Amino acid sequence: MPIDIETFESTSEERLRENDARNTERVMRFLASHSDQAFTKNEICKGLGVEEDRLSTVLSRLEDSALVRHKGDYWTLGDGEAVAAYSGLVESSRAANDRFGEEDMDEWLKHAAGKDNGG
């Protein structure tokens, strides 16, 4: 889905990448819940309700990180340590969010190192 030029100009790169992060988690969750199958990119998109062009970069990054495997037109969950490490990170983040609440990115950015926050 396109964004208007004002949003493009005024939004940080980190914020624009948040959609990729959300889609990364969604793809991983989808493939993990169907770990005995492989899907075309189109099938993954339909399963997630996401446009195909939005997942091309996500799938490529996941493949580069060995989190997914790709053969021909099909994609499936990766195997080995990379997937186990990712799963552990996701579960740790969920546990922290459950215990302490989710972080507000805008609030976090106000206090990030190197930002002039008057202090």
ABEGO torsion letter per residue (X at the ends): XBBBAAAAAABBAAAAAAAAAAAAAAAAAAAAAAAABBBBAAAAAAAAGBBAAAAAAAAAAAAAAGABBBBEABBBBBBEAAAAAAAAAAAAAAAAAAAAEBBBAAAAAAABBGBBAGX
